[in-house]
Amino acid sequence: MMSSAFSQWPSLSILAVLHLLEILIVAMLVNRLLRASTNLLIRPASTQSRAAQAREQQTRTLANTLYSAGSKAVWGIAILTALPEFGINVLPPVVVIGATLLGLGFGARKLAGDLVAGFQIVFEDQYSVGDMIQTQHISGKVEQLTLRRTVVRDARGALVTIANGELRAVGNLSRDWSQTFVDITVGTEERLDKTVQALENASAALRNDASWSNALIDGPRVLGIQGYEPAGPIFRVQVRTAPTRQDEVARELRRRIQIEFQRQSIPISRAQDLEHTSVFPEPEEKTQV
């Protein structure tokens, strides 16, 4: 039967040839339209920074992936549409392809969910390579991002691979600013005004230090008494920093506070840092200075 179908090729009518040309032209036009549409998804880098360049490369890769998949589908449909002109029944291959796609759909639902989540992450600019992120289970730096997975380097130095479909909520710690609160507990016998003045002196010294100007966005500022413990009142200092620099700023602030307290003979009972950059706060832990 197949040989008889191929033997009919030379005897194709002019109408059939025109129909084939029409299918070819339509397929080419649809491919051009598909290419133009996917190119709109590419976000050119606005700066020469590494993050901006990585962002452009990610969107370009995803646009090419979409075009490649769409183009294959267009040419597949074009071929199936053209086969009847050669006397080939397209119903059997359509049924086989449909059954195959259905089976793959049931077997790859999780993979499909990961791919959809990957598209959302990239095109909504939730995070990109180089960003510090925090999920419900891990916090670290994004070292690789594909449609299917996100690879994060955690605090231990381990590379952790997470399927994009499993990332229900993600905190991006590298956007705009970071923030931390330093809590200081002093003895009940200390004068409140003296303690506040010492905190103000240490905070002002850090604010006015030119070497820290690039790290500071707002503060440090003394907020006052945050609460009470048996050891004494808890004073809170707030500082807002450039993204991911809150830890080093907090260390410098604690150092200056201790120096100022030592100068004024104010004993520190406890000191505590509370980071407020996370959407999943950890239980508070207090460390002895």
N, C-alpha and C positions, 0 to 999 in steps of 0.2 A: 504493500500500500504506500509506504514511504517513497519507494522508487518511482511509483506511478505519479506521486505528487510532485517529485522533482522533475519528472519528464514533462510536466505541464508548464514549467517555467518559461521555455521559449515561446509558448503560445499565449502568454499573458496578453490580455486585451489592453488597448490604450487606456480605457477607463480604469483598469486595475493598476496600471503603472502610475496614472495620475493620483489614484488613491494612495499608493505607496509613497509617492513624493509628498503628498499632503501630510501623511503621518510623519514623515521625516522632518518636514519643515515645522510642524507643530511641536514635535519633540525638541527640536533645536531652539525654538522660541521659548518654550517652557523652561528649558535649561538656562537660557540667558536670563530670563526673569527670576529664576531661582538663584542664580549667581548674584544678581543685583540685590535681591532681597536679603540674602545671607551676608553680603558685604555691609549692609546697613547695621548689622549687629557688631561689627568691629569698632572698638573704641580706641582711636589713636591716642598715643601717649601725649599728655599735655605738657609734660616736663621730661627731662633727661634722667630722672631718678630711676633707680633700679626697680622700685615698686611699680611705677607707671609703665615702664617697659615690659615688666612681667605681666601686668594687667592687659596690655595690648596683645601680647603673644597668646595669652589665654583665650581672649575673645576671638582672635584670628583662628586659632586651632579649632575652637568650637564651631565657628562659622564654616570652616572647611569641612568639618565632620558632618554638619547638617547638609551642606551642598552635596557631598559625596553620597550620602544615603538617599537624598532626594533625587539626585541624578540617576542613580541606579534604578530607583522605582520608576522614573519617567521612561527610561529606555526599556525596562521590562514590560511596562504597559504598552509601549509602542510596538515591541516585537510581538506580543500576544495579539494586538490589533491587526498586525500585518499578516500573521500566519494564515488566516482564512483565504487570503488572496492566492495562496499556493495550494489550496485544497487540503489544508491540515486542520483537523478539528481541535479547537483550543480548549474544549470543555475538560478533557482529562488532565492536561497540565494545570489548568486553573484550579480544579478540585484538589490535585496533589499539593500545589503551592498553598492553597487556602488551609488545608489540613495541617501542613507543616508549620505555617505561621501560627495557627491556633495552638498546636502543641507547644511551640516555642514560647508562645505568650503565657500559657499556663506554667511552663517550667521555668520561666525567667521573669516572674513577676517581681521578685526582689531586685534583680539586676535592673529591670526597667525603673523601679522606684529609685534606685541609686542614681541612675542616669538623669531622671527628672530633677532630683534634688541637686545634682551637680550643675545642671543648667541654671537652676534658680540661684545657687550660690554665686556663680560667675556673673550672670547678667544682672542680678540685683546688687552686686558688689558687696556681698555680706562680709567677705574677707578674701585675702589673696596671699600668695607666697610671700613670706617675710613677716606677716602679721602675727602678733601674739593673741591666741584665742583661749577661751575657757569653756569647756562643756561640763556636763554633769559628772563626768568621770575623769577628765584629764585637762591639764592646762599646759600650754607650751607654744612653741614657734612653728608655724606652718612651713614645712620644707618642700612639700609637693602637693599639687592640687590637680586632680583629673576629674572627668565627669563621674567616675565611679567611686573614687576614694579621696580622702584627705590624710596626708602623712604629717604627723606632729612630732617634734622633738621635745620630750618632757624635761622636767627639772633634773631627772636622773641621767639625762643624756640618751635615753632610749628612744628609738624611732617607733612610734605607735601608729598603726594604720587603722583608720576608721572608715567604714562604709558611709557614704554621704547620706543614704537613706536613714541612718541611725542618729543623725545629728538633728534632734528635735529643737534644741535651743542652744545658741552659741553666743558667748560674750566676746566681742572684739576689744582687746585691751590696747590696740595700737592706733585707735582713731581719736583725733582731736586732743584729748588730754587724759591724764590719769590722776587719781586722787588717793590720799591716805590721811589717816588721823592718828596722831601720836598722843596717847593717854599717859599722864604722869600722876602717880599717887604720892602725896607727901604726908608727913605726920600731922596729927591733929593739933599739935602744939605750935605749928608754924603759922605766922600771920598771913592771912589771905592776900592782902595787898602787896606784901613783900614777894610772895610766890608769883603772883600775876606779873609784877614788874620784872622779875627775873626771866620769866617766860617771854615777855615782850622784848627784853633786851636781846635774848638769844635769837628770837624770830627776826627782829630788825637787822641784826648782824648778818644773818643769812640772806635776807631780802636785798641788802645793800652791797653784797659781795658780787662784784662784776664777774668773777669766775663761775658763778652759779646762775647768772641771768638767763642763759639759754635753756636751763633745766626748769626754771620756775615760770609758771603762768599766773598763779594767784597765791598770795600768802608767802610764808606762813603767817597765820593769824590765830591769836589766842581766843578761843570761843568761851572760855570760862569753866565753871565747875560742871562736869558731866554727870557726876554721881558720887556716892559715898561708899566706902569700905570700912571695915573695922580699923584698918591702919590709918585711914584719913580720907580727905576729899580727893576726887579724881579730876584733874584739870585736862582739858582737851585742846590740842593744837591741830589746826587744819592746814593742809598744803595741797595745792593743785599743781601738777607738773606736766612737762612734755610727756608724750606717750611712753610708757614702760620705764620711766626714770624715777618712779615714786620710791623705789627701794633705796637707791643711793641717796636721794634727797632726805629720806627719813633717817638714814644712818648719820648723815651730816648734822641734821637737826638735833638728834639725840646727843651727839657729841658736844654740840655747842650748849645745849641745855645743861648737860652735866658739868661742863666747865663753869658756866655761869652760876649754877647751884653751889658748886664747890667754892667759888669766889665769895658767895654770900652766905656760906655755911648753912645751906638748906639741904637736909638729907632726903634722898629719894627712896621711897618705899618700894614702888614698882613702876615699870614703864611698859607700855603695850602699844603695838602698831595695829591699826585696823584698816585694811585696804577696802576702798569702796569703788573699785573698778569692776567688780564681778557681779554677775547676775545670779551666781550660786555661792553665797558667802559661806565660808567655813566656820565651824564653831570657834568662838573666841578663845585664844590661849594667851596667858600672861607669862612673861618671862622676867626673871629677876635680873636687875641691872648689876 
